Amino acid sequence: MSETTAAEAARKAVTWAHCAEDANKYAHEHEQQAREYATQRDSGNATAYASRAEEWVRLRGTAVDMANMWANVAGALQLAELSEHS
């Protein structure tokens, strides 16, 4: 099993942060589409888009949590790597 470096953990944090940004974008787009369908009294599509928006919001939350976790791991690994070299 290979060890994760601080740089690798930081890259994972960035990847998850990008995922959170994308999920946020898609959540807003689906919320907007749901509102548009609701104003047209198309409850079937409004409900479907609202449901998809909720899924994107949940994914955004998970992605934010993962980005924070990997950022914390990167910080801890950076400290460990610095202490190894001193």
NUMI-705645 format. One record per atom (N, C-alpha, C, CB): x, y, z; chain; atom name. Coordinates in pm, 1 decimal. Glycine has a CB too. Example, Ala and Ser with C-alpha at 12.3 -4.5 7.8 and 13.67 -1.06 7.14 Angstrom:
> u v w chain atom
> 1319.0 -569.0 780.0 A N
> 1230.0 -450.0 780.0 A CA
> 1320.0 -330.0 780.0 A C
> 1130.8 -447.3 904.6 A CB
> 1285.0 -225.0 708.0 A N
> 1367.0 -106.0 714.0 A CA
> 1290.0 3.0 787.0 A C
> 1408.4 -59.8 572.5 A CB
***
This chain:
> u v w chain atom
> 84.3 -117.3 0.0 A N
> 0.0 0.0 0.0 A CA
> 89.3 124.2 0.0 A C
> -96.2 -0.5 122.0 A CB
> 65.4 215.8 -91.1 A N
> 148.6 334.5 -100.0 A CA
> 97.8 442.3 -4.1 A C
> 151.4 387.6 -244.2 A CB
> 190.2 524.2 37.6 A N
> 155.5 633.5 127.7 A CA
> 114.6 756.0 47.2 A C
> 273.6 667.1 221.2 A CB
> 16.2 827.8 98.2 A N
> -29.4 950.8 34.0 A CA
> 59.3 1065.7 79.9 A C
> -179.1 979.5 66.7 A CB
> 102.6 1147.7 -14.5 A N
> 182.5 1265.0 20.1 A CA
> 90.1 1384.9 41.7 A C
> 287.2 1295.5 -91.1 A CB
> 146.2 1488.7 99.9 A N
> 69.3 1611.5 120.7 A CA
> 21.5 1668.3 -12.6 A C
> 153.8 1716.1 195.7 A CB
> 106.1 1662.4 -112.7 A N
> 69.3 1716.0 -244.1 A CA
> -46.2 1636.5 -305.2 A C
> 190.7 1714.0 -338.9 A CB
> -41.7 1504.2 -290.7 A N
> -150.7 1421.7 -343.2 A CA
> -281.6 1450.9 -270.3 A C
> -115.7 1272.6 -331.1 A CB
> -273.8 1465.7 -139.8 A N
> -394.1 1497.2 -61.4 A CA
> -448.8 1633.9 -100.9 A C
> -363.0 1494.0 90.3 A CB
> -360.0 1729.0 -125.5 A N
> -404.4 1862.1 -167.6 A CA
> -473.9 1855.5 -303.4 A C
> -285.1 1959.5 -173.7 A CB
> -420.8 1773.9 -394.6 A N
> -485.2 1758.0 -525.9 A CA
> -624.1 1695.9 -510.9 A C
> -397.8 1670.6 -619.0 A CB
> -637.4 1600.2 -420.4 A N
> -768.3 1539.8 -396.6 A CA
> -865.0 1643.5 -339.6 A C
> -755.9 1419.3 -300.7 A CB
> -816.0 1729.6 -252.3 A N
> -900.5 1836.1 -196.4 A CA
> -950.0 1928.1 -307.2 A C
> -823.0 1917.5 -90.0 A CB
> -861.4 1962.8 -398.6 A N
> -898.8 2050.6 -510.3 A CA
> -1000.8 1981.9 -600.4 A C
> -774.1 2091.0 -592.2 A CB
> -980.7 1854.8 -627.1 A N
> -1074.2 1780.0 -711.3 A CA
> -1213.2 1779.2 -648.0 A C
> -1024.2 1635.2 -733.0 A CB
> -1220.6 1753.2 -518.0 A N
> -1350.1 1753.8 -449.4 A CA
> -1410.9 1893.5 -447.1 A C
> -1335.0 1701.1 -306.4 A CB
> -1327.0 1995.9 -434.2 A N
> -1379.1 2133.4 -435.3 A CA
> -1441.2 2165.6 -571.4 A C
> -1266.3 2235.0 -402.3 A CB
> -1377.9 2119.5 -678.2 A N
> -1435.2 2139.5 -811.8 A CA
> -1567.6 2066.0 -825.2 A C
> -1337.3 2092.1 -920.4 A CB
> -1574.8 1946.6 -769.8 A N
> -1699.1 1870.0 -772.6 A CA
> -1809.2 1946.9 -698.2 A C
> -1678.2 1729.3 -709.6 A CB
> -1773.4 2006.6 -584.4 A N
> -1871.3 2084.8 -507.7 A CA
> -1919.6 2205.1 -588.7 A C
> -1810.1 2132.0 -373.7 A CB
> -1828.2 2270.9 -658.3 A N
> -1866.6 2385.0 -741.9 A CA
> -1961.8 2342.6 -852.9 A C
> -1742.5 2451.2 -802.2 A CB
> -1930.6 2231.4 -917.1 A N
> -2017.2 2181.2 -1024.3 A CA
> -2154.4 2143.7 -969.8 A C
> -1952.8 2059.9 -1093.5 A CB
> -2156.8 2075.1 -856.3 A N
> -2284.2 2034.9 -796.0 A CA
> -2366.5 2157.5 -758.8 A C
> -2260.2 1947.0 -671.6 A CB
> -2300.9 2261.7 -709.0 A N
> -2371.4 2385.0 -674.5 A CA
> -2434.4 2447.1 -798.3 A C
> -2276.0 2485.0 -607.6 A CB
> -2358.9 2449.2 -906.8 A N
> -2408.7 2504.9 -1033.6 A CA
> -2531.2 2427.4 -1081.5 A C
> -2297.9 2501.8 -1141.9 A CB
> -2520.6 2294.4 -1081.5 A N
> -2630.9 2212.0 -1130.4 A CA
> -2752.3 2219.2 -1037.2 A C
> -2585.3 2066.8 -1145.7 A CB
> -2728.0 2230.9 -908.2 A N
> -2839.4 2244.7 -813.5 A CA
> -2917.3 2372.2 -843.1 A C
> -2787.9 2245.8 -667.3 A CB
> -2845.4 2482.3 -864.7 A N
> -2913.0 2609.2 -895.1 A CA
> -2987.4 2602.4 -1028.4 A C
> -2811.3 2724.2 -898.1 A CB
> -2924.8 2539.3 -1127.3 A N
> -2991.5 2527.0 -1257.2 A CA
> -3120.9 2445.8 -1245.6 A C
> -2897.1 2461.4 -1359.7 A CB
> -3116.3 2336.7 -1170.5 A N
> -3235.5 2253.1 -1155.5 A CA
> -3342.2 2323.0 -1071.0 A C
> -3198.2 2118.5 -1092.1 A CB
> -3299.6 2399.1 -970.3 A N
> -3396.2 2475.8 -891.3 A CA
> -3466.5 2579.5 -978.4 A C
> -3326.3 2544.9 -772.4 A CB
> -3389.8 2645.6 -1063.4 A N
> -3447.1 2745.3 -1153.1 A CA
> -3544.6 2679.5 -1251.5 A C
> -3335.4 2819.5 -1229.6 A CB
> -3505.6 2566.4 -1306.4 A N
> -3592.6 2496.0 -1400.1 A CA
> -3720.7 2450.4 -1329.7 A C
> -3519.0 2375.1 -1461.9 A CB
> -3708.0 2403.8 -1206.6 A N
> -3826.2 2361.1 -1129.5 A CA
> -3921.8 2478.4 -1109.3 A C
> -3784.0 2302.5 -992.2 A CB
> -3865.5 2595.8 -1077.2 A N
> -3951.0 2714.9 -1059.5 A CA
> -4021.5 2751.7 -1189.3 A C
> -3867.7 2834.5 -1009.7 A CB
> -3949.2 2742.3 -1301.3 A N
> -4010.2 2775.2 -1430.7 A CA
> -4125.4 2679.7 -1462.3 A C
> -3904.6 2769.9 -1543.1 A CB
> -4105.0 2551.0 -1438.0 A N
> -4212.8 2454.4 -1461.8 A CA
> -4329.3 2479.3 -1366.3 A C
> -4160.7 2309.8 -1445.8 A CB
> -4299.7 2518.8 -1243.8 A N
> -4406.6 2545.3 -1147.2 A CA
> -4491.4 2664.3 -1191.3 A C
> -4347.6 2571.3 -1007.5 A CB
> -4427.3 2767.6 -1248.0 A N
> -4504.2 2883.7 -1294.6 A CA
> -4589.8 2847.7 -1415.6 A C
> -4410.0 3000.1 -1329.7 A CB
> -4548.2 2743.8 -1489.1 A N
> -4626.9 2696.5 -1603.2 A CA
> -4730.5 2592.3 -1560.6 A C
> -4534.5 2637.5 -1710.4 A CB
> -4737.5 2571.0 -1430.9 A N
> -4831.2 2472.2 -1372.8 A CA
> -4805.9 2330.7 -1425.1 A C
> -4976.2 2512.4 -1403.3 A CB
> -4680.0 2301.5 -1450.2 A N
> -4638.7 2167.3 -1492.8 A CA
> -4578.3 2098.6 -1370.2 A C
> -4535.0 2172.8 -1614.0 A CB
> -4665.7 2049.0 -1283.7 A N
> -4619.9 1996.8 -1154.7 A CA
> -4532.5 1872.7 -1168.4 A C
> -4738.6 1964.9 -1067.5 A CB
> -4555.5 1791.2 -1270.8 A N
> -4473.2 1671.6 -1289.3 A CA
> -4327.3 1705.3 -1311.2 A C
> -4524.2 1590.5 -1405.7 A CB
> -4302.0 1794.2 -1407.1 A N
> -4164.1 1834.9 -1433.9 A CA
> -4107.8 1919.2 -1320.3 A C
> -4156.3 1912.5 -1564.8 A CB
> -4190.2 2001.8 -1258.1 A N
> -4143.6 2083.2 -1145.6 A CA
> -4094.8 1993.3 -1032.1 A C
> -4256.4 2177.0 -1095.5 A CB
> -4171.3 1890.2 -1003.4 A N
> -4133.3 1797.1 -897.0 A CA
> -4005.7 1721.8 -933.1 A C
> -4247.0 1697.8 -869.7 A CB
> -3996.2 1678.0 -1058.5 A N
> -3877.7 1604.5 -1102.7 A CA
> -3752.0 1690.5 -1092.5 A C
> -3896.2 1555.6 -1246.6 A CB
> -3761.6 1815.2 -1137.9 A N
> -3644.4 1902.5 -1131.9 A CA
> -3610.8 1941.2 -988.4 A C
> -3667.7 2027.9 -1215.2 A CB
> -3711.6 1958.6 -904.4 A N
> -3686.0 1988.7 -763.1 A CA
> -3614.9 1871.5 -696.1 A C
> -3818.1 2020.7 -689.0 A CB
> -3656.6 1751.0 -732.2 A N
> -3593.3 1631.3 -676.6 A CA
> -3447.3 1621.6 -719.8 A C
> -3669.5 1505.2 -719.8 A CB
> -3422.9 1648.1 -846.0 A N
> -3284.2 1645.6 -896.0 A CA
> -3200.4 1754.1 -828.9 A C
> -3281.4 1664.1 -1049.7 A CB
> -3261.0 1869.6 -806.2 A N
> -3188.9 1977.5 -737.2 A CA
> -3148.2 1933.4 -597.6 A C
> -3275.4 2105.0 -729.3 A CB
> -3239.2 1864.0 -527.7 A N
> -3207.6 1814.8 -393.1 A CA
> -3093.0 1714.7 -397.4 A C
> -3331.4 1750.2 -328.6 A CB
> -3089.9 1631.1 -500.2 A N
> -2980.1 1535.4 -514.7 A CA
> -2846.9 1608.0 -534.1 A C
> -3006.8 1440.6 -633.3 A CB
> -2848.3 1713.8 -615.2 A N
> -2726.4 1791.4 -636.9 A CA
> -2683.0 1862.1 -508.3 A C
> -2747.6 1894.0 -749.3 A CB
> -2779.5 1908.8 -429.3 A N
> -2746.1 1973.5 -302.1 A CA
> -2679.3 1873.3 -208.5 A C
> -2872.8 2033.0 -235.7 A CB
> -2732.1 1750.4 -204.3 A N
> -2670.3 1647.2 -120.0 A CA
> -2529.0 1615.7 -168.5 A C
> -2756.2 1518.8 -119.7 A CB
> -2512.0 1603.6 -300.5 A N
> -2378.7 1577.8 -354.3 A CA
> -2284.2 1692.9 -321.0 A C
> -2385.2 1556.5 -506.5 A CB
> -2333.9 1814.7 -329.8 A N
> -2251.4 1930.9 -295.8 A CA
> -2203.5 1921.2 -151.7 A C
> -2330.1 2062.1 -317.3 A CB
> -2293.1 1884.1 -61.1 A N
> -2255.2 1870.9 79.4 A CA
> -2148.4 1764.9 100.3 A C
> -2376.5 1838.0 163.2 A CB
> -2165.0 1652.4 33.5 A N
> -2065.2 1545.3 43.2 A CA
> -1931.7 1592.0 -13.1 A C
> -2113.2 1418.9 -31.4 A CB
> -1935.7 1658.7 -126.4 A N
> -1812.6 1705.8 -190.2 A CA
> -1740.8 1808.9 -103.0 A C
> -1843.8 1766.0 -327.7 A CB
> -1815.9 1897.1 -40.1 A N
> -1755.5 1996.3 49.8 A CA
> -1689.7 1925.2 167.9 A C
> -1862.2 2098.3 100.1 A CB
> -1759.8 1827.3 224.4 A N
> -1703.7 1751.6 336.5 A CA
> -1574.5 1680.7 295.2 A C
> -1806.2 1649.1 388.8 A CB
> -1575.7 1619.0 178.3 A N
> -1456.9 1548.1 130.5 A CA
> -1342.0 1645.9 101.3 A C
> -1490.7 1466.7 3.8 A CB
> -1372.8 1759.7 43.2 A N
> -1268.8 1859.9 15.8 A CA
> -1205.3 1906.3 146.6 A C
> -1327.8 1981.1 -61.6 A CB
> -1288.4 1932.1 246.8 A N
> -1235.6 1974.7 376.7 A CA
> -1151.6 1865.8 441.3 A C
> -1349.6 2013.9 469.8 A CB
> -1198.2 1741.6 433.2 A N
> -1123.2 1631.7 492.0 A CA
> -985.5 1618.7 427.0 A C
> -1201.1 1500.7 478.1 A CB
> -982.1 1621.3 292.3 A N
> -854.0 1606.5 223.9 A CA
> -763.1 1727.3 247.5 A C
> -876.5 1586.7 74.2 A CB
> -821.3 1844.5 262.5 A N
> -739.4 1962.0 295.7 A CA
> -676.9 1945.3 433.8 A C
> -824.4 2091.7 290.7 A CB
> -753.8 1892.8 528.6 A N
> -700.0 1867.7 662.5 A CA
> -591.4 1760.6 658.5 A C
> -812.2 1825.3 758.4 A CB
> -614.0 1656.1 580.5 A N
> -513.4 1550.7 564.9 A CA
> -386.2 1610.0 504.1 A C
> -567.7 1434.7 476.0 A CB
> -402.1 1692.5 402.7 A N
> -285.3 1754.4 338.7 A CA
> -207.0 1838.2 438.9 A C
> -328.7 1841.7 219.3 A CB
> -277.6 1913.5 521.9 A N
> -209.8 1994.9 622.6 A CA
> -133.3 1909.7 723.1 A C
> -310.3 2082.1 695.4 A CB
> -197.3 1802.3 769.0 A N
> -131.1 1713.9 864.8 A CA
> -10.3 1645.5 801.4 A C
> -229.6 1608.8 917.6 A CB
> -25.7 1600.4 677.7 A N
> 86.3 1536.3 610.0 A CA
> 200.2 1633.8 583.7 A C
> 40.1 1474.9 479.5 A CB
> 165.5 1757.3 552.6 A N
> 268.9 1858.9 530.5 A CA
> 349.5 1879.6 658.4 A C
> 205.8 1992.9 484.1 A CB
> 281.3 1887.2 772.3 A N
> 352.3 1901.8 899.1 A CA
> 442.3 1781.3 926.0 A C
> 252.6 1919.9 1014.1 A CB
> 388.9 1661.7 897.9 A N
> 469.3 1540.7 918.5 A CA
> 590.4 1539.1 826.5 A C
> 384.4 1415.3 895.4 A CB
> 570.0 1578.2 701.0 A N
> 682.2 1579.7 606.4 A CA
> 788.3 1682.1 646.5 A C
> 631.7 1610.1 465.0 A CB
> 742.8 1795.6 696.2 A N
> 839.3 1898.1 740.9 A CA
> 915.6 1851.5 862.9 A C
> 768.0 2030.2 772.1 A CB
> 849.2 1782.2 953.6 A N
> 919.0 1736.0 1074.4 A CA
> 1018.1 1624.9 1042.2 A C
> 818.1 1686.9 1179.0 A CB
> 991.4 1546.3 935.9 A N
> 1084.2 1442.5 895.3 A CA
> 1214.4 1502.6 842.3 A C
> 1020.3 1353.1 789.6 A CB
> 1205.2 1620.2 782.2 A N
> 1322.6 1682.5 721.1 A CA
> 1399.2 1772.7 817.7 A C
> 1280.7 1762.5 600.2 A CB
> 1349.3 1786.2 938.9 A N
> 1420.8 1875.2 1032.4 A CA
> 1494.0 1797.1 1138.3 A C
> 1324.5 1972.2 1098.7 A CB
***
